[in-house]
Structure formats: C-alpha cells, structure tokens
Amino acid sequence: MSKEFALSLSPTMGALQPSMTLGITAKAKALMAQGVDVASMCAGEPDFDTPEHIKTAAIAALQKGDTKYTPSSGRPELRAAIAKKLTDENGIPCSADNVIVAPGAKFSVFSAVTALCGPGDEVIIPVPFWLSYTEMVQAAGATAVFVETKAEDGFCVTRSALEAVVTERTKLLILNTPSNPTGGVYSRQALQDVADVAVQKGFMVLADEIYEKLVYDADCSHTSLASLGPEIHAQTITVNGFSKAYSMTGWRLGYLAAPSWLVKPIAALQSHSTSNPTSFAQAGALAAITGGDADIDIMRDAFRERRDRIFSLLSAIDGVTVTKPKGAFYIFPDIGSFGLGSMEFAERLLNDHNVAVIPGKPFGADTCVRLSYACSMATIEKACFRLAEFCATL
C-alpha cells in the first residue's frame, strides 16, 4: 500500500483562486445544455462575431503557411502599427520598441505586475476592481492595498483617497478605465489628479484601457493616462488589446506599452513563458488595428441602446440602487437592501429564477452584483423581469 504523497504549495501561486466569472458562466452554460431557459448576464465578451476582414486576414495567413514561431514580443509590423495607433489616437508617444504583443491583455497585465512587483511591494487597487488583479498581485508576492471609490464619484478614485493609502512601499497603482465591473469612466481631470499623485510620490501606474472604444455619451470620452505629460508617461504601463473592441476574445491577443527599462524584463518573462503570440492571429490583429472603426461603431451603438434599456429596467426595481455606466458593457447594481450577500443573492437568483449574474464579492463589493449587457435585448428584458420577481420575494 503506497502512502499518500504531498508537498506544500508555493506561498504565492498556491493561494490563487479560480476565476469566479468563468466558474459561474460555466454553471449557467451547463444548465442551458440541460435545456433550462437561463437568462445569462455573465459574459465578459461581445455577442458579435469577429469582423469579416479580420477573419479573412487570419485565414489568408494560415493558407500561406504562417504557422511558425514569431518574435516573442510579436511581429515587428504589428508592434509598429500598435505604436502608431497609441501615438496618433491616444496621444501616447510610443515606438515599436516600447510595445509587447501578448497572448491576451490579461497576460499583459500579469507579466507587467510580476516583472515590476515582488515581496515587500504594495500595489494599490481601487474598489470595485476586476477580480484577476488581486490574484496577479498575489502571484507576484506583493501586497494588495485597497482604496474605496463611491458611486457618486462614478466609482473613480479621488485624489484625497489615493493620497491616504500611498506609503513608501507603494510600487504600483492599477487603474481600469472604462471599468470592469462598474462601467465607470475617469474624466481627464480625475486622471490628472491620479497623475499628479503618482509623479509626486514616485510610483508606477498600470492603465488597463481594454474597454477604451466602448464609451457611450457625448459628454464623456476616453483619455489615456500616459498622454497627460512626459512625467506620467514615464511612469505608466498602458495595457490594451483586441478582445473587446473587435470581438476577438477567443483570439487571445493583447498588448502593452511601457518604458524601455521595463519592457526588457517583461519581454524576457514572456519569452520564457509563452514563446510568442499565435502567428496567424497576429495577422488578424494587424487587419483589425489598421482597418478602421466602422464595425466598432456598430457594436458601440448597440451596446449604448442596451445600456439605456437595462439601466431603465433595473432603476424600476424596488430595493435596487444603480448607477448608469458610461462605458464597457457592465452594470453594477447595489442589492444590499435585501440583506443578502452577493454570493447567496446570485446563487438563489440562478437556482430559483434562472438568471445568471456575477456576485460582487470577488470584485470587492459584496452588496453588488455584476450584469453584462453584451447579450441580446430579449435576454436583457427576460433577465430584468425575473430579477424583479425575485427581488419582490425578499
């Protein structure tokens, strides 16, 4: 009889938790596969197909045998196109040497955090936050420091709140605009306040701008933090990608732009961990970034209409408090008045009323739930009707 063999796990990697958004989405899909009529509001991806010219470019690359290794940081022509996009569209002075293409923007965030931060470092994360940020900080061996935001401030961190949590150990601030899960968008002035503190206190900022193309109102636009002057530019890592704007989630392509001193270790990390982004997917990405925004405009118009509808429906439910999102495709209603934590609320909603939402607890906000309106209008109507029925029973 053999004895059970076990070793202790890494104190950093061994403590990581699976993504709850993926887990609940999988449960909803399993119910749907059994024939249950589930209104799923979980998806963190557009429900549109990838635009045809992007698919055509990738197919052509496959057909001509573009199936071999590429440079580990991405093809030079794609990196150059990204640098031009960042310079021309975002106002971020950039060259191809500052750009690293990665297998997903998520990996771009991960590699930047782990290359920059380690034990003894503190990483400031505004709450609510995308749940993977904390796990990445944990993987790096650094310490997450949370700073609360308020709905009345559009879920954007204020200067005073940020200053209150900065210490001599602060290495990095992670800033996501437009935001997952709240849909909040930082104004230029709010970003300038962040930049002033970062420059004064001497810490880096990771600006996650993956939803930059999805901003909906005439009085609101996306501003890139690194565009606000040479000092903050030198302290900013800008992360973006192709998943959300071009409906390319499964293609797994993202990128970052960073100062040269930081690009080198990130490139080394990527070379030893992923080898390179997929060759023919990069051909599609090049077509995406050089092909104009016509397809994006169509998606954005649809998301705006859905945003307006879901906000109206949720606002009419007694006990639910909701802030109108300005970007991304999420809405983050507060359900704290019902006396349930977000985990129990979401579980009962799925089990009893066949509506799948993401609990707010892993986002740092246990009185809220996240709904994605990257789905049909019919699904939005059905989900909100059932949610209203559920809330009426509490």
C-alpha positions as CSV (number, residue, x, y, z in Angstrom):
1,M,0.0,0.0,0.0
2,S,1.5,3.3,-1.1
3,K,1.5,6.3,1.2
4,E,-0.2,9.4,0.0
5,F,2.5,11.8,-1.2
6,A,2.0,15.6,-1.0
7,L,4.2,18.6,-0.9
8,S,3.3,22.1,0.2
9,L,2.3,24.6,-2.5
10,S,4.0,27.8,-3.4
11,P,3.0,30.5,-0.9
12,T,2.2,32.8,-3.8
13,M,0.9,30.6,-6.7
14,G,-0.6,28.0,-4.4
15,A,-3.0,30.5,-2.8
16,L,-4.6,31.6,-6.2
17,Q,-8.3,31.1,-6.6
18,P,-10.1,30.2,-9.8
19,S,-11.9,32.9,-11.7
20,M,-15.4,33.2,-10.3
21,T,-16.7,34.8,-13.5
22,L,-15.6,31.8,-15.6
23,G,-17.0,29.4,-13.0
24,I,-20.5,30.9,-12.8
25,T,-20.6,31.2,-16.6
26,A,-19.8,27.5,-16.9
27,K,-22.5,26.6,-14.5
28,A,-25.1,28.7,-16.4
29,K,-23.9,27.0,-19.7
30,A,-24.3,23.6,-18.1
31,L,-27.9,24.4,-17.1
32,M,-28.6,25.7,-20.6
33,A,-27.2,22.4,-22.1
34,Q,-29.7,20.5,-20.0
35,G,-32.5,22.5,-21.6
36,V,-33.0,25.1,-18.8
37,D,-34.1,28.5,-20.0
38,V,-31.3,30.5,-18.4
39,A,-31.0,34.3,-18.9
40,S,-27.2,34.6,-18.6
41,M,-25.8,38.1,-17.8
42,C,-22.3,36.8,-17.1
43,A,-20.4,37.1,-20.4
44,G,-17.4,39.4,-20.4
45,E,-17.3,39.3,-24.2
46,P,-19.3,41.0,-27.1
47,D,-22.0,38.8,-28.6
48,F,-21.0,39.9,-32.1
49,D,-18.9,37.9,-34.4
50,T,-15.3,39.0,-35.2
51,P,-15.5,41.4,-38.3
52,E,-15.1,39.6,-41.6
53,H,-11.9,41.4,-42.8
54,I,-10.1,40.3,-39.6
55,K,-11.1,36.7,-40.1
56,T,-10.1,36.8,-43.7
57,A,-6.6,38.1,-42.9
58,A,-6.1,35.3,-40.4
59,I,-7.4,32.7,-42.9
60,A,-5.0,34.0,-45.6
61,A,-2.1,33.8,-43.2
62,L,-2.9,30.2,-42.4
63,Q,-3.3,29.3,-46.1
64,K,0.1,30.8,-46.9
65,G,1.7,28.7,-44.1
66,D,2.1,31.4,-41.5
67,T,2.2,28.8,-38.7
68,K,5.7,29.1,-37.3
69,Y,7.3,30.9,-34.4
70,T,7.3,34.7,-34.4
71,P,9.4,37.1,-32.3
72,S,8.4,36.5,-28.7
73,S,7.1,40.1,-28.3
74,G,5.1,40.0,-31.5
75,R,5.7,40.7,-35.2
76,P,7.6,44.0,-35.9
77,E,4.8,45.2,-38.3
78,L,2.1,44.6,-35.7
79,R,4.1,46.3,-32.9
80,A,4.8,49.3,-35.3
81,A,1.0,49.5,-36.1
82,I,0.2,49.5,-32.4
83,A,2.8,52.2,-31.6
84,K,1.3,54.3,-34.4
85,K,-2.2,53.8,-33.0
86,L,-1.1,54.8,-29.5
87,T,0.7,57.8,-30.7
88,D,-2.0,59.1,-33.1
89,E,-5.2,58.1,-31.4
90,N,-4.2,58.1,-27.7
91,G,-1.6,60.8,-27.6
92,I,1.0,58.4,-26.1
93,P,4.4,59.0,-27.6
94,C,5.5,55.4,-28.5
95,S,7.8,53.4,-30.7
96,A,7.6,49.7,-31.7
97,D,10.4,49.0,-29.2
98,N,8.1,50.1,-26.3
99,V,5.3,47.6,-27.4
100,I,4.9,43.9,-26.4
101,V,2.2,41.9,-28.0
102,A,0.9,39.1,-25.8
103,P,-1.5,36.2,-25.7
104,G,-4.3,38.3,-24.3
105,A,-4.4,41.6,-22.4
106,K,-4.8,39.6,-19.2
107,F,-1.3,38.2,-19.7
108,S,0.0,41.7,-20.4
109,V,-1.3,42.8,-17.0
110,F,0.1,39.7,-15.4
111,S,3.6,40.0,-16.9
112,A,3.8,43.7,-16.0
113,V,2.8,43.1,-12.4
114,T,5.1,40.2,-11.9
115,A,8.0,41.8,-13.7
116,L,7.7,45.0,-11.6
117,C,6.5,43.9,-8.2
118,G,7.6,41.4,-5.6
119,P,7.6,40.8,-1.8
120,G,7.6,44.0,0.2
121,D,5.9,46.0,-2.6
122,E,2.4,47.4,-2.3
123,V,0.0,47.6,-5.2
124,I,-2.9,50.0,-4.9
125,I,-6.2,48.7,-6.4
126,P,-9.4,50.9,-6.4
127,V,-12.5,49.1,-5.3
128,P,-14.6,47.7,-7.0
129,F,-11.9,46.0,-9.1
130,W,-11.6,43.4,-11.8
131,L,-11.2,40.2,-9.8
132,S,-8.0,39.0,-11.5
133,Y,-5.9,42.0,-10.4
134,T,-5.7,40.8,-6.8
135,E,-4.7,37.3,-7.9
136,M,-1.9,38.6,-10.0
137,V,-0.6,40.7,-7.2
138,Q,-0.7,37.6,-5.0
139,A,1.2,35.6,-7.7
140,A,3.9,38.3,-7.7
141,G,4.3,38.0,-3.9
142,A,3.3,41.7,-3.4
143,T,0.6,43.1,-1.2
144,A,-2.7,44.5,-2.5
145,V,-3.8,47.7,-0.8
146,F,-7.4,48.7,-1.5
147,V,-8.9,52.2,-1.9
148,E,-12.6,52.6,-1.8
149,T,-14.5,54.5,-4.5
150,K,-18.0,55.8,-4.4
151,A,-20.9,55.7,-6.8
152,E,-21.4,59.4,-6.5
153,D,-17.9,59.8,-7.9
154,G,-18.6,57.5,-10.8
155,F,-16.6,54.8,-9.0
156,C,-13.4,56.8,-9.7
157,V,-10.7,57.1,-7.0
158,T,-10.3,60.7,-5.7
159,R,-7.0,62.4,-5.1
160,S,-7.5,62.5,-1.3
161,A,-8.5,58.9,-1.1
162,L,-5.4,57.9,-3.2
163,E,-3.1,60.0,-1.1
164,A,-4.4,58.4,2.1
165,V,-3.2,54.9,1.1
166,V,0.2,55.7,-0.5
167,T,3.2,54.6,1.6
168,E,6.9,54.3,1.0
169,R,6.3,50.7,-0.2
170,T,3.8,51.7,-2.9
171,K,5.2,50.4,-6.2
172,L,2.2,50.4,-8.5
173,L,-1.4,51.6,-8.9
174,I,-3.7,49.6,-11.2
175,L,-6.3,51.8,-12.9
176,N,-9.0,50.5,-15.2
177,T,-11.0,52.9,-17.3
178,P,-13.6,52.2,-18.6
179,S,-14.1,49.9,-15.7
180,N,-15.0,46.3,-15.2
181,P,-17.2,45.8,-13.2
182,T,-18.8,49.3,-12.8
183,G,-18.7,50.8,-16.3
184,G,-17.1,53.9,-14.7
185,V,-15.0,56.2,-16.9
186,Y,-12.4,58.5,-15.5
187,S,-12.6,62.1,-16.6
188,R,-9.5,63.9,-17.8
189,Q,-9.4,65.9,-14.5
190,A,-9.7,62.7,-12.4
191,L,-6.9,61.2,-14.3
192,Q,-4.8,64.3,-13.9
193,D,-5.3,64.1,-10.1
194,V,-4.0,60.5,-10.3
195,A,-1.1,61.5,-12.4
196,D,-0.1,64.3,-10.0
197,V,-0.1,62.0,-7.0
198,A,1.9,59.3,-8.9
199,V,4.5,61.8,-10.1
200,Q,4.8,63.4,-6.6
201,K,5.1,60.1,-4.8
202,G,7.1,58.2,-7.4
203,F,5.1,55.1,-8.2
204,M,4.1,53.4,-11.4
205,V,0.6,53.2,-12.8
206,L,-0.8,50.3,-14.9
207,A,-3.6,51.8,-17.1
208,D,-5.8,49.0,-18.2
209,E,-7.7,50.5,-21.2
210,I,-9.1,47.3,-22.8
211,Y,-12.6,48.9,-23.0
212,E,-11.4,52.3,-24.4
213,K,-13.6,52.0,-27.6
214,L,-16.8,51.4,-25.6
215,V,-17.7,54.8,-24.2
216,Y,-21.3,56.0,-24.8
217,D,-22.1,59.5,-24.0
218,A,-21.4,62.8,-25.9
219,D,-20.1,64.4,-22.7
220,C,-17.8,61.6,-21.9
221,S,-14.7,60.4,-23.7
222,H,-11.7,58.1,-23.1
223,T,-8.4,59.7,-22.0
224,S,-5.2,57.8,-21.8
225,L,-3.3,58.5,-18.6
226,A,0.1,58.3,-20.4
227,S,-1.0,61.2,-22.6
228,L,-1.0,63.7,-19.8
229,G,2.6,64.7,-20.0
230,P,6.2,63.4,-20.1
231,E,6.4,62.7,-16.4
232,I,3.4,60.5,-16.0
233,H,4.2,59.0,-19.4
234,A,7.5,57.7,-18.0
235,Q,5.6,56.1,-15.1
236,T,2.8,54.4,-17.0
237,I,2.2,51.0,-18.4
238,T,-0.6,51.1,-20.9
239,V,-2.5,47.8,-21.5
240,N,-4.9,47.2,-24.3
241,G,-6.0,44.5,-26.7
242,F,-8.3,43.3,-29.4
243,S,-10.8,41.2,-27.4
244,K,-13.5,43.8,-26.5
245,A,-13.3,46.4,-29.3
246,Y,-13.1,43.9,-32.2
247,S,-14.9,41.0,-30.6
248,M,-11.8,38.8,-30.6
249,T,-12.0,37.3,-27.1
250,G,-11.0,33.8,-28.3
251,W,-8.1,35.0,-30.3
252,R,-6.1,35.8,-27.2
253,L,-4.2,38.9,-28.3
254,G,-3.4,41.9,-26.2
255,Y,-0.5,44.3,-25.8
256,L,1.2,46.7,-23.5
257,A,3.4,49.8,-24.0
258,A,5.9,50.7,-21.3
259,P,9.2,52.5,-20.7
260,S,12.2,50.7,-22.2
261,W,13.7,49.8,-18.8
262,L,10.5,47.8,-18.0
263,V,9.9,46.4,-21.5
264,K,13.1,44.4,-21.3
265,P,12.2,42.2,-18.3
266,I,8.6,41.8,-19.4
267,A,9.8,40.6,-22.8
268,A,12.2,38.2,-21.1
269,L,9.4,36.8,-18.9
270,Q,7.1,36.4,-21.9
271,S,9.9,34.7,-24.0
272,H,10.3,32.1,-21.2
273,S,6.6,31.5,-20.6
274,T,4.6,31.8,-23.8
275,S,7.3,31.8,-26.6
276,N,5.1,34.1,-28.8
277,P,1.6,35.2,-29.6
278,T,-0.1,33.0,-32.2
279,S,1.3,33.7,-35.6
280,F,-1.9,33.8,-37.8
281,A,-3.9,35.6,-35.0
282,Q,-1.4,38.4,-35.3
283,A,-2.3,38.8,-39.0
284,G,-5.9,39.2,-37.9
285,A,-4.8,41.8,-35.3
286,L,-2.9,43.8,-37.9
287,A,-6.1,43.9,-40.0
288,A,-8.1,45.0,-37.0
289,I,-5.9,47.8,-36.0
290,T,-5.5,49.2,-39.5
291,G,-9.0,48.5,-40.8
292,G,-10.9,51.4,-39.3
293,D,-13.7,51.6,-36.6
294,A,-16.8,51.0,-38.7
295,D,-17.5,47.6,-37.1
296,I,-16.7,49.1,-33.6
297,D,-19.2,51.9,-34.2
298,I,-22.0,49.3,-34.9
299,M,-21.3,47.4,-31.7
300,R,-21.0,50.6,-29.6
301,D,-24.4,51.8,-30.9
302,A,-26.0,48.5,-30.0
303,F,-24.3,48.5,-26.5
304,R,-25.5,52.1,-25.9
305,E,-29.1,51.1,-26.6
306,R,-28.8,48.1,-24.4
307,R,-27.2,50.1,-21.6
308,D,-30.0,52.6,-21.7
309,R,-32.6,49.8,-21.5
310,I,-31.1,47.8,-18.7
311,F,-30.5,50.9,-16.6
312,S,-34.1,51.8,-17.0
313,L,-35.3,48.4,-16.1
314,L,-33.1,48.0,-13.1
315,S,-33.9,51.5,-11.8
316,A,-37.6,50.5,-11.6
317,I,-36.9,47.6,-9.2
318,D,-37.7,48.4,-5.6
319,G,-34.7,48.0,-3.4
320,V,-32.1,48.1,-6.2
321,T,-29.8,51.1,-6.5
322,V,-28.0,51.5,-9.7
323,T,-25.5,54.0,-11.3
324,K,-25.7,54.5,-15.0
325,P,-22.4,53.1,-16.6
326,K,-20.6,55.3,-19.0
327,G,-18.5,52.6,-20.7
328,A,-17.7,49.0,-21.1
329,F,-20.7,46.7,-21.1
330,Y,-21.4,46.0,-17.4
331,I,-23.8,47.5,-14.9
332,F,-23.2,47.0,-11.2
333,P,-26.4,47.4,-9.1
334,D,-26.4,47.5,-5.3
335,I,-28.7,44.9,-3.8
336,G,-27.6,45.4,-0.2
337,S,-31.0,46.5,0.9
338,F,-32.3,42.9,0.7
339,G,-30.0,41.7,3.4
340,L,-28.2,39.0,1.4
341,G,-24.6,38.8,0.5
342,S,-23.9,38.8,-3.2
343,M,-22.9,35.1,-3.3
344,E,-26.3,34.0,-1.8
345,F,-28.2,36.5,-3.9
346,A,-26.6,35.2,-7.1
347,E,-27.0,31.6,-6.2
348,R,-30.7,31.9,-5.3
349,L,-31.3,34.0,-8.4
350,L,-29.9,31.3,-10.6
351,N,-31.4,28.4,-8.8
352,D,-34.9,29.8,-8.4
353,H,-35.3,32.2,-11.3
354,N,-32.8,31.0,-13.9
355,V,-30.9,34.3,-14.1
356,A,-27.1,34.1,-14.0
357,V,-25.2,37.2,-12.7
358,I,-21.8,37.6,-11.1
359,P,-21.6,38.2,-7.4
360,G,-19.9,41.4,-6.4
361,K,-17.8,39.8,-3.6
362,P,-14.8,38.9,-5.7
363,F,-14.8,42.4,-7.1
364,G,-14.5,43.8,-3.5
365,A,-18.2,44.8,-3.3
366,D,-20.4,42.2,-1.6
367,T,-23.5,44.4,-1.7
368,C,-23.5,44.4,-5.5
369,V,-23.8,42.1,-8.5
370,R,-22.5,42.5,-12.0
371,L,-24.7,42.1,-15.1
372,S,-23.3,42.1,-18.6
373,Y,-25.4,43.6,-21.3
374,A,-23.2,42.0,-24.0
375,C,-26.3,40.0,-24.9
376,S,-29.5,40.3,-26.8
377,M,-32.2,42.8,-25.9
378,A,-34.5,39.9,-25.4
379,T,-32.2,38.4,-22.8
380,I,-31.9,41.7,-21.0
381,E,-35.7,42.1,-20.9
382,K,-36.2,38.5,-19.6
383,A,-33.4,38.7,-17.0
384,C,-34.7,42.0,-15.6
385,F,-38.3,40.8,-15.4
386,R,-37.1,37.7,-13.5
387,L,-34.8,39.7,-11.3
388,A,-37.7,42.0,-10.4
389,E,-39.8,38.9,-9.5
390,F,-37.0,37.6,-7.3
391,C,-36.5,40.9,-5.5
392,A,-40.2,41.1,-4.8
393,T,-39.9,37.9,-2.8
394,L,-37.2,39.1,-0.5
